[in-house]
């Protein structure tokens, strides 16, 4: 399933096969494919999780009046999709004055699918961390009521703690649930030199499928501070971390890591 751990004093094996725990890009011009060509890599794409939207009839049981909240916190595109889905199903008209606070610029730009971006108040963190997003929220939090849509039983505790400690009025309604995919055929049939994660749920899915998982020399990449935290809390060694000032994407982080690895040889 995974690479055998390099013995002490023995050179680390060359990186040839990488697993990206997301769907395969629709465009052949994806930077992942350019990276593969440049370094002679084999790239596999397989999502470790799937999402299931919570029906509006079940959402109503949470007794959250969406129209009463003036600001929304988004940590993923999935949260955006399901927020506007629920609003549409419940016939809730989102005010043009609503403020949106996003974990990254990429998440913020995804709002263009649903709103007239330039006419709305959209903010995002500078480096993809919770702290940078909190810094932005802190500047605009006066008199705001925050809605933090999240996955069932998987809200970010750092965000909840920050909202509580700063005496913000908020709600954390569940709008979708995360389900682990069956990974036996994917991981059981291949040896991967690097596995890249993008959500804490992806890390959970790995251990749902392989409770006794051992890293054994496989490098681990993580995108986002919450994903990095989940990797480390799972007892795994984190080798590749994004976003960082010099590596704003997973592709950039992989490029930097691969380049540095080649120079060491």
N, C-alpha and C positions, 0 to 999 in steps of 0.2 A: 504493500500500500504506500509506504513512504520510504524515503532514503534511509539507509543505515547510517548511524551516527559515525562521523569521521573519528578514527582513533587518534589519540594524542600523538602529536608529532608527524601525522600523516597529512598531506596536502588536502584541502577541502575539494571535493569533486566539482567538476565544471557544472554550471547551471545550464540545463537544456530544456527542462519542462516546467511550465508554470500553470497553476490553476487559479483562475479568476472566478471568485464566487458570485458572479453576476451573469445575467443573460448575455449572449453573444451580441456584440454591436451590430446594428442593422447595416451600417455603412462599411464598405470595404476600405474606406479612407480613415478608419479609426486609428488613432496614434498607437494603439496596442499592436496593430498589425505592422506598422512601421518599425516599432521596437523589436518585434519578432524577426523581421527581415534583417535588421541591423546587427543583431546578436546571434542569429541563427537559432532562434528559440521555437519550441513548440508550445503554443498557448491553447489551453482548453478553457471553455467558459461553461459554468454550471451553477445556477443559483442554489444556495443552500437552504433558502426559505421561500415560502410563498405566503401571500397575504390574502386574508379573507375579510371582506368588509362586514361590519356589524350592521344588520338591517335597521332601518329607521325605527321600526316598531320596537326593537330591543333597545335602541339608543334612547328612546323616550323614557324608558324605565329609569335612566340616570337622572332625570328631572333637571336637565341643564337647558336653560333658555338662551340659545345662541345669540339672539338679538340683543341681549343685555351686556355683551362684552365688546369693548372698544378696541382691543388689541389682541392679536393672535401670535403665538410663538410656534414656529415651524422648525423642526430639526431634520426633516427629510421631505423628498418629493412625494413619498407615499402619504405622509400626513396631509399634504396639500390636496392630493387627489381625493382623499376620503372626507376631508373637511367640506370641500365644495360639493361632493356627492351627497353628503348628509343634508347640507343646506338646500340643495335642489330637491331632494326627496321630501323634505319637510316644508318646502316652499318658504324658506327663510331668505329674505332679501338682505344681503350683506351691505352695510352702509359704505358709501364712498369715503367716509371719514375714518374707516377702520385702519389701524396701523398694523403692519406686519413686521415681526422681528425674526430673522432667519439665521441659522447657524453658519451658512456660507453664502457667498455671492451666487454660486450655482443654484442653490435652493431658492434664493430670492428671485433669480431670473426665470425660474420655472413658473412663477406666479403669472407671467405673461400669458400663459395658457388659459387663465381664468379671469384676469382683470386687465384694465387699462393701466399698465404699469406706471406710466409717467404721472398719472393723475392720482395715484394712491401714495400713501406714506409707507415706503418699504425701507427697512434697515437690515444690515447684516454685519456679522463680526468680521474683523480684519484678517484673522488667520484660522478660522474654522474651529476654534476652541470655545468651550462654554464661557470662559472668562471674557473673551473679546465680545461675545454676544451680550453678556451681562453688562459690560461697560457701556454698550450702546443703549440697552434697555434702561439703564440707570439714569441716562440723560433725558429720557422721555416718559418716565413711569408715573409722573404726577397725574392724579385723577384718572388713571387708566384702570380698567378691569380686564385682566388677562385670561385668555383661553389658551390652554396648552393641549392640543389634540395629540393623542398618543395611542400606542398599541396596548391591547388589554394586558394588564399586569406588567407592563414593561416601560413605564414612564421613567425618565431620567431623574434619579433622586437628587442629583446636584442642582438641577433646575428647580425642582420642587422646594428644596431646602433654601435656595437663594430667594425665591419668591416669598417664602415664609419669613425668613430673616429680615427681609426688607419691607415687611408688612404690606405686601401687595395683595389686593383682592384678586383671586384667581380660581379657576376650575380646571381639572384635568380629565375631560371626558374621553372614554375609549371609543374610537371610531372604527377600528379594525383589529384583527388579531393575527399574530405571526405563527405560522405552522412550519415545522421542520420538514424538509424534503428527505426522501430516502436517498442516501448517498452511497449505499453499498456497491452498486455497479460502477460508480465514478471512482471512489477511492480504492475500492477493492481490486480494480484491474490495472491501476497505473501507479508508477512511482513519480512523485512530484518533488522537485527541488525547492519550489516556493509555492505557498498558498497565500492568497491575498484576501483579506476579509474587509467588509465595508459596514457591517452592523454588528452590535453585540449579539443579536439573534442568530447571525451566521455562526458565531463562535459556539453558541449554545447548541445549534443544530449538529455541529461536529461531534460534540460530546453526547448528544441524544442518540446519535448513530453508533458512536464508539466511546462508551463510558470509560474504558481503560486506555484511551488514546495516549500514545507516547510520541513526542515530537521526533526523536531519533535523527536529529541533524537536518530535518526539513526547515527551511527558513520561513518565517511568518511575517507577512506584511499586514498593516492595518491602516485604514483610512478613517480619520476622525478620533477625537480624544476619547469618546465613549467606547469605541471599538478597541482602541489601544488598551484602555483600562480593563475591558473584558478579557482580552488576550492575556494580560499579565495576571489578572485574578484567577485565570484558569490554570496558572502555573506554567505557561508557555513562554519561551524566549522570543521577544519581539525584535526582529532584525531590521524591518523597514517600516518607517512611520511617516504618514502624511495626514493632512497638509503641514508643511513647514515653510518658513519664509522662502527658501530656495527650491522647494519641491511642492508646489501647490496642488498637484494631482498625484494619483497613484502611479501613473505612467512616468511622471517626472522622478518620483521616488525610486521606482524600479531602475530607471536609466542611471541615476546617480549610484545606486547600489551595484549594478552590473559593471559600470565603468570602474568603480573603486575595486571591485573584485578582480577584474582583469589586470589592473595595474599591480596588484599584489603578487601576481603569479610571475 
